[in-house]
Amino acid sequence: MDHHKALTGDDLSDFVNSRLFPYLKKFKDDDESANTIEYKIGEIFSELKNRIQSGYNLREVINLIDQLKFRTHAEKHEMSHLYEGKIQNMGNAGRNGGEYYTARPLIKTIIKVVNPQIGNSVYDGAGGSMGFLCEAFDYMRHLKGKSENLTTKEIETLQKRTFYGKEKKGLAYIIGIMNMIFHGIEAPNIIHTNTLAENLADIQEKDRKDIVLANPPFGGKERTEVQQNFPIKTGETASLFLQHFIKILKADGKAGIVIKNTFLSNTDNASISLRKLLLESCNLHTVLDLQGGVFTGAGVKTVVLFFEKGYSTKKVWFYQLNLGRNLGKGNPLNEKDLAEFVDLQKTKAGSENSWSINVKDINPNTFDLAAKNPNKKEAIALRQPQQILEEMKALDEESAEILNSILELI
């Protein structure tokens, strides 16, 4: 870089704001196809604004970025890990731990169980940072061992006709597109839209997908006009998303959906109707009952629903994750924690942590599916007050660090 010609100060700020960003934004208008990297760059810069007001600070940032290398596959792979780390920190620093980041060991485990194949269409209508689609891409391109073993046609299928996502929030949409590009998906099929604003009756066969992988928002509430798009009306965002996912699946399609564990036993009419719909229209073959703390800062217990569309449920296999330790920011979930689940799930075997129920034995009025382990007395895991205070302090300190780093750039 020629330091004598490099812009800085107000000259750099004016160039970035008045010329560079508008130029990059124009890529979207100039490209006829949405399935190109140029179009996606245009979309990204249509949503972004330069928040670094000082041209001198901006020059320092550019100089640091200029030292990074993106040319080889290994360098791109390293960059994707760094980017994922930043997304994870965004989740850990706030109360919305699951909004931007779902624990990657959990995502990888869900994908192993669902087992998408090349030629399947994979969809996440509540994409966030698109972690499910990124990990599904990594899983599918290694189905033949090394990614180099894929044919040219298979690579093109994975790049252009496999992964589809939607995201409502502007920041998450941009983070998701960039995350997929860093992972090697050159022109992600991601749409910036409110999935729930689409009427379920308008979904046609051409819109349906083979695989649905998702972690819809935990505690959102939707307006009355949005609820009119669904046969089972409720303000609970996750319940509306579940209706959408069931509808958009093809016959014989497979899904792995994270949802609050209260879905299994809530007594309101909407929850009862939704459980009935799920059991009658799909084979809910597996429920993974997750331990608290999987989602840092979210403060809720969750389950993963695994189901196949097209025939009703006869038997549900449950697995309850009991690790014997508390999960949290300093002690996160890892893939080994879920290895027993993956192994037992293949045969739906019974164990201290797993059991099955026959649908004919559940209450036909409530369709209650509460995960009550008959093989183990329920023990309430209580954290020590000191441990809770230390975690709160750590989160506050990290939030302050991130805020200070942002303020330094402004």
N, C-alpha and C positions, 0 to 999 in steps of 0.2 A: 504493500500500500504506500502510495506517495503522500507523506504527511504534509507536504507543502501544498498539495492540491485538495486534500480531504476537507470537506466542509465541517464546520463546528459552530457552536453557539446559535445565534438567531438564523444564520444562513442555513444551517442544517435543519433546524425546526421548520423553517419555511419550505425547504425542498421536500421534506417528508410529508408535511401536511397538505401542501398545495399541489405537489406534482407526483410524488411517488405513490401515496395511498390512492389518489384518484386514478392513476394509471393502472395499478394492480386491480382495483375494483372494476375497471372497464373490461378486464378479461372475461368477466361473466357475460357481458353484453356482446362481445365480439365473437364468442365461440358458439357455434350452432348446436353442439352436443353437450349435454350435462355430464356425460361420462368421460370427461377428460380432466387431467390434472390442472390445466389452465382454467377451466370453468370453476373448479373447486377453490383455486387460489382467489379468483374473483369473488366467490361467495364468502370466503374467510375475510377478505378486506372490505366487503360490504357491511360486515358486522363489527369491524374493529375500529377503534379510534386510538390515536397516539396519546397515551396518558403521561408521557415523560415531557414535562413542560420545558425543562432546561435542555437546550441544545448541547451544552457541555456534558451533562450527565448522559445524554443520548449517545454522544460520541464515545464515551467510555464503554457503554454497553456494546456498541457496534464493534469496537476494537476487540472486546473479549469474545464476542460471537465469531469474529473473523478468524480466530485461532482454532475454532472447531472444524473438524473434517467430517464430511458426510458421503465420501465417494464409495468406499467399499461396503459390502454387505455387513461385515463385522462392525464397522463404524456406525452404520444406520441402526443395527441391532442395539448397540450400546446407547445410542441416542434415545431409542424407544424406551429403554429401561430408565434412563434419567427422567424422561418425560412422565412415565408412569409414577416414578417416585414423587415428582412434584404434585401430580393429581392426588396421590395418597395423602400427602401432607395437607392439601386443601381440605380433604375429608376429615383428617385427624384434628385439624385446628379449630373446627367449628362443631356445631351440634348436628349438622346434616351429614353425618359420616357416610351414609349410604347414597347420598345424592350424586356425588361425583365418582365415588369409588366403592366397588364391591370387592371384597377380599379375593385376590387372584387364586389362592388355593381352593376356595369355594367354587369359583367360576370353572376352573379346570376340572374339578370333580364332577360338577353338573354336566359338563361337555362329555366327559368320559362315559357317563351313564347314558346320556341321550345318543351319543355316537353318530354325529352327522357324517354323511358320506359325500364325496365329490359328485356333483349333479343335484344335490339337495339345495333348496333355497333356505337361507337362514335369516331370521327376522327378529329384531328387537324394537318394539314400538315405544319403549321408555328408555331410550338409549343412554342418556347421561354421557359418560366419557367413552362409550362404545366398547367397554371392556369385554363383554360377551362376544362381540363380533371379532375383535382383535384376537382373542384366545381361540375362538372357533377357527379362524383363518390359520393360526399356527398349528392347531391340532390336525386340520384337514390336509395341510400341505406336507405333513409328515406321516400321512397314512401309509405311504410306501417306504417308510424309513426316512431317507434323506429327501429333501425337497427337490434335489437334482433328478430324482427318479420319475418325477411327473412328466407327462407328455406336454407338448406345446398347447394342445387343445385343453388339457386339464388345467394348466396354468391360466389360460385365457378364461376358462369357466370360473375359476376361483376369483379372478380379478374383476370380471365384468357381470357375471350372472349368478352370484351366490349370496352376497351379503347385502341386507337391506335394513335400514334403521330410520327412526323418526325421533325428534327431540323438540320439545316445546321452548325451552329456555335458550336465549341467545348465547350466553357464555358456555353452557354445556354443549351446545351444538358445535361451536367453534373448537372446543377442546376435543370433542369426539372425532370430528373430521381430521384434525391434526394428529390425533392418536393413531387413527387408522393409516394415515399416510406414513407416519413414522414406522408402523409395523409392516409396511410393504404393500398395502392396498392402495394403488396409485390414484384411483378416482372413485372414492367411496360413494355408494348409492344411499346417501343420507339426506333426509328432507327436514327442513326447519318448519315444523307444524305442530299443532296440538292434536295428537292422535285421537283424543276423546271427542273432539269436535266433529269427527266423521260419523255419519249415521251408519249403524251396523247393517241396516237394510240395504245400503249401497255397495257393500262388499260383494264382488262377483267372483266367479271361479278363477278368473285370470289374476285376481289379487291375492289368492291364497298362497300360503307358504308351507314347505315341508317340515320346517323346524322353527320353534319359537323358544328363545332363551331371553329371560328378562328378570329384572328386579325393579318393579314399579314403585313409585314413591310410597312411603309408609303411611303418612298421616294426612295426606292432602284431602281437601274438600272441593267438590265441584258444584258449579252453579246449577240452578234448576233447568235452564235452557240446554246445558250440556247433558244432563240426565235424560232429557227427552230422546236422545239418540240411542237409548238402550231399553230393551224389554224389561229388565229388572232395574228399577230406578232406586238409586242410592247416592248419597253425597260422598261416599267413601271412594277415593280415587282408585285404590288398588282393586276394589271389586268391579269397577267399571273396566279397568284394564284387563282383568281376567275374562270378562265377557268378550272383550275385543279379541283376546288371544284365542279363545275357543272358536270364535266365529272365523277368524282368518286362517286357521289351520286347515290344510287339506285333509281329506279322508285318509286315515292311517298316518297322519302327521304326528310328530312327537314334540313334547314341550317339557322344559324345566323352568319353573317359575318360583321366585322367592316371594314370600308373602308373610304378613304378621301371623303368629300362631293362633291369635284369637279368631281368625277366619274359620278354624276347624270347629269352633263351638259357640260362636256368637248366636244369640237367640232372636235377633231382629228378623223381620220377615224377608228382607233382602238377602241376608246371609244364608238363611235356610233355603230360599229359592235358588241361590247360586250354587250351594252344595248339591242340591237336587239336580240342577242342570249339569254340573260337572260329572256326577256319578252316573247319570243316565245317558249322556251323550259321549262320554269319554271313559277310557279305562284308567282310573287313577291307581296305578299299580304300586307306587312308592311314595312315601312321605318321609323326608329327612327332617327330624326335629332337632334344630340347632340349639346349642348352648348359648346362653346370654353372653354378650361381649364380642360376638363375631363382627358386629358393626360398631366401630368405635364412635362413641358419642351419640348413637341413635337412641339408646335407652329402651329398645324393644326386643322381645324374643321373636324369632322367625322360624319358619319351616320352608322347605323346598318341596313343591308339588311336581311329581313326574307323571305325565299322563300321555295317552295316545288316543287320538280322536277316531270315532267310527263305531265303537261298540261299548256297551255299558260295563261298569265295574262290578266284578264278582267278589274280589278279595283285594284288600289293601295291605301292603307290607310296610311296617313302620321301623325306623331306626332312630334311636335317641342318642345323640352325641353326649357322652359323659366322659370328660377328659380327666377329671380329678384335679383340675387346676383352673384358676380363674383366667379368662381371656381379657385382654386389653391392649392398649397401645404398646406397652413394654413386653407383652407376652401374647403375640398375635397367633391366629390360626395358621397351621401349616398343612401341607399335603399329607404328611404322615398321620396327622390327626384323623384324617378321613379315609385312610387306607382300609381299615376294617369294614367301613360302610361299603366301599366300592367292591370289596371281595365278597361280602355276604349278599350284596344286592343282586349279584349275578344269578344266584339260585333262590333268593328270598328266604334264606335260612334263618331259623330261630336262634337266639342267643340271649345273653343277659341283657343286651341292649336292643334286641330286635324281636318283633312279634308280628303276627298277621291277624286281621279281623275279617270275617265274612260280612258282606254288605247286608245280607238277609238278616243278620243279627242286630243291626243298628236300629235306632228308633225311627220309624217311617214318618213321624210327624216333625222331627227336628233335624234328622240326618246328621246328628252330632258325631264328629270324627275326632274328638279330643284325644290327644296322644297320651294315654295313660298306660305306662309300662307295667304289665301284669307280673313281670319277672323281677321287679325291684321295688323296694319300698322307697317312696319319694322322700328325698332329703333336700332341705332348702340350703343352698350354698350361700353363706353370708360372708361378705368381705369385712375385714377389720376396718374400723373407722380411719386409722392411720393410712391404710392403703388407698381408701377412697379419696382422702384429702391430698395425698401425694399425686394421684392421677389428675385431680382437679387443678392442682398447682402446676403440673407439667403442661397441661393443656393451655392454661392461662399464659404461661411463659412462652410457649410456642406461638400462640396467637399474637402476643406482644412483639415477638421477634419478626414475624411476617409483616405486621403492621409497620414496624420501624423500618424494615427494609424497603417497603413501598414508599414511605414518607421520605426516605433518603433520595429516592429517584425523582421525586416530584419537585 
